[in-house]
Amino acid sequence: MEQQLKDMLEQQLRAPQTPEPISWWPVAPGWWIIAVLLLVLVGYAANKLRQNRQKNNYRRTAATMLDAYYSDWLQYANDGNYLLAANSVIKRACSHFDASSRKLSGIDWVDYLNALSKNDLSKATLAALSNGLYQKQPKAEIEVVHQDLKAWLLTHDTQPTGDSEPLFKAEGSNA
């Protein structure tokens, strides 16, 4: 009898039903809102990165040019050529955000560079850029000048720092 009862109970049992597999696609509207917000955020971040990269492209280009001139100096050891070329690169970089900087020279020029710098340029660099450019056979510490100018290029501000007065007057320069 027990066997019959067991058989009868087993026949009444249904096979266990498994739930439907969980879908990877979110159905709830909250997930759709989160997905859209994430897409907008990623798009905004990508656009800002692209704009920042374009805005600072002149820095990378100028640093590459400085390195090329430094390589030439290592090969030929002509201080005057390096100083003229490096000064030209820095002037072009400055004219990217301030066209009036092209008029500066001498002490006004190095003061302008220091005003934009987060760290002051070394005395060797200041002397080379303010006086060395105008000497027939300039002697400068090119290694120091190169390191200073490259650091300046990669870290300078495009607006003067501090509470200083205007960097230069409309037509004033030391020629």
C-alpha positions as CSV (number, residue, x, y, z in Angstrom):
1,M,0.0,0.0,0.0
2,E,2.7,2.3,0.8
3,Q,4.2,1.8,-2.6
4,Q,0.9,2.7,-4.2
5,L,0.6,5.8,-2.2
6,K,4.1,6.8,-3.2
7,D,3.4,6.2,-6.8
8,M,0.1,8.2,-6.6
9,L,1.9,11.1,-4.9
10,E,4.7,11.1,-7.5
11,Q,2.1,11.3,-10.3
12,Q,0.5,14.3,-8.7
13,L,3.8,16.2,-8.4
14,R,4.6,18.6,-11.3
15,A,8.0,19.1,-12.7
16,P,9.6,22.2,-11.1
17,Q,9.3,25.3,-13.2
18,T,12.4,27.5,-13.5
19,P,11.9,31.2,-13.8
20,E,12.6,33.0,-17.1
21,P,16.2,34.0,-17.6
22,I,17.0,37.5,-16.6
23,S,17.4,39.7,-19.6
24,W,20.5,42.0,-19.9
25,W,18.3,44.7,-21.4
26,P,16.8,46.9,-18.7
27,V,13.1,47.3,-19.0
28,A,12.5,49.9,-16.2
29,P,12.4,53.6,-17.3
30,G,14.9,54.5,-14.6
31,W,17.5,52.5,-16.3
32,W,16.8,54.2,-19.6
33,I,17.2,57.6,-18.0
34,I,20.5,56.5,-16.4
35,A,21.7,55.2,-19.8
36,V,20.8,58.4,-21.6
37,L,22.5,60.6,-18.8
38,L,25.6,58.4,-19.0
39,L,25.8,58.9,-22.8
40,V,25.4,62.6,-22.5
41,L,28.1,62.8,-19.8
42,V,30.5,60.7,-21.9
43,G,29.8,62.9,-24.9
44,Y,30.4,66.1,-22.9
45,A,33.6,64.8,-21.4
46,A,34.9,63.7,-24.8
47,N,34.1,67.1,-26.3
48,K,35.9,68.9,-23.4
49,L,38.9,66.7,-23.8
50,R,39.0,67.4,-27.5
51,Q,38.7,71.2,-27.0
52,N,41.4,71.2,-24.3
53,R,43.7,69.2,-26.6
54,Q,43.2,71.6,-29.5
55,K,43.6,74.6,-27.2
56,N,47.0,73.3,-26.0
57,N,48.2,72.0,-29.3
58,Y,50.5,75.0,-29.6
59,R,52.3,74.0,-26.4
60,R,53.2,70.5,-27.8
61,T,54.2,71.9,-31.1
62,A,56.5,74.5,-29.6
63,A,58.0,71.9,-27.2
64,T,58.8,69.7,-30.1
65,M,60.4,72.6,-32.0
66,L,62.5,73.5,-28.9
67,D,63.7,69.9,-28.7
68,A,64.7,70.0,-32.4
69,Y,66.7,73.2,-31.9
70,Y,68.3,71.7,-28.8
71,S,69.4,68.6,-30.8
72,D,70.9,71.0,-33.4
73,W,72.7,72.8,-30.6
74,L,74.1,69.5,-29.2
75,Q,75.4,68.7,-32.7
76,Y,76.8,72.2,-33.6
77,A,77.1,74.0,-30.2
78,N,76.2,77.4,-31.5
79,D,74.6,79.3,-28.6
80,G,73.5,82.2,-30.7
81,N,71.5,80.1,-33.2
82,Y,69.8,78.2,-30.3
83,L,68.9,81.4,-28.5
84,L,67.4,83.0,-31.6
85,A,65.5,79.9,-32.5
86,A,64.2,79.3,-29.0
87,N,63.2,82.9,-28.5
88,S,61.3,82.8,-31.8
89,V,59.5,79.6,-30.7
90,I,58.5,81.2,-27.4
91,K,57.3,84.4,-29.1
92,R,55.1,82.4,-31.5
93,A,53.7,80.4,-28.6
94,C,52.9,83.7,-26.8
95,S,51.3,85.2,-29.9
96,H,48.9,82.3,-29.9
97,F,47.1,83.8,-27.0
98,D,48.4,87.4,-26.9
99,A,49.3,89.0,-30.3
100,S,50.7,92.1,-28.6
101,S,53.5,90.1,-27.0
102,R,55.4,90.1,-30.3
103,K,56.4,93.7,-29.7
104,L,58.3,92.9,-26.5
105,S,62.0,92.6,-26.2
106,G,64.8,92.8,-23.6
107,I,63.7,93.2,-20.0
108,D,60.0,93.8,-20.9
109,W,60.1,90.4,-22.7
110,V,61.5,88.4,-19.7
111,D,59.2,90.3,-17.3
112,Y,56.3,89.2,-19.4
113,L,57.4,85.6,-19.4
114,N,57.9,85.6,-15.7
115,A,54.4,87.2,-15.2
116,L,52.9,84.2,-17.0
117,S,55.1,81.6,-15.4
118,K,54.1,79.5,-12.4
119,N,57.8,79.3,-11.5
120,D,60.3,82.1,-12.2
121,L,62.8,81.5,-15.0
122,S,66.4,81.0,-13.9
123,K,68.9,83.9,-14.0
124,A,70.7,82.2,-16.8
125,T,67.6,82.1,-18.9
126,L,66.6,85.7,-18.1
127,A,70.1,86.9,-19.0
128,A,70.1,84.8,-22.2
129,L,66.7,86.1,-23.4
130,S,67.2,89.7,-22.4
131,N,70.8,90.3,-23.4
132,G,72.2,87.2,-25.1
133,L,70.1,87.7,-28.2
134,Y,71.9,90.9,-28.9
135,Q,75.5,89.8,-28.5
136,K,77.7,88.9,-31.4
137,Q,79.0,85.7,-29.7
138,P,76.6,84.9,-26.9
139,K,77.6,82.4,-24.2
140,A,74.7,80.9,-22.3
141,E,74.0,77.8,-20.2
142,I,71.9,76.3,-23.0
143,E,71.0,73.2,-21.0
144,V,69.4,75.3,-18.3
145,V,67.8,77.7,-20.8
146,H,66.3,74.7,-22.7
147,Q,64.9,73.1,-19.5
148,D,63.5,76.4,-18.3
149,L,61.8,77.3,-21.6
150,K,60.4,73.8,-22.1
151,A,59.0,73.8,-18.5
152,W,57.6,77.3,-19.1
153,L,55.9,76.2,-22.3
154,L,54.2,73.2,-20.7
155,T,53.1,75.1,-17.5
156,H,52.6,78.8,-18.3
157,D,49.3,80.6,-17.8
158,T,47.7,82.6,-20.6
159,Q,46.8,85.4,-18.2
160,P,49.2,87.2,-15.9
161,T,49.4,85.9,-12.3
162,G,49.2,88.0,-9.1
163,D,48.1,91.6,-8.5
164,S,50.6,93.2,-10.7
165,E,50.0,96.1,-12.9
166,P,49.5,95.7,-16.7
167,L,52.5,93.8,-18.2
168,F,53.4,96.5,-20.7
169,K,52.1,99.7,-22.2
170,A,50.6,99.9,-25.7
171,E,53.8,100.9,-27.5
172,G,56.5,100.5,-24.9
173,S,59.4,98.1,-25.4
174,N,63.1,97.9,-24.9
175,A,64.6,97.5,-28.4
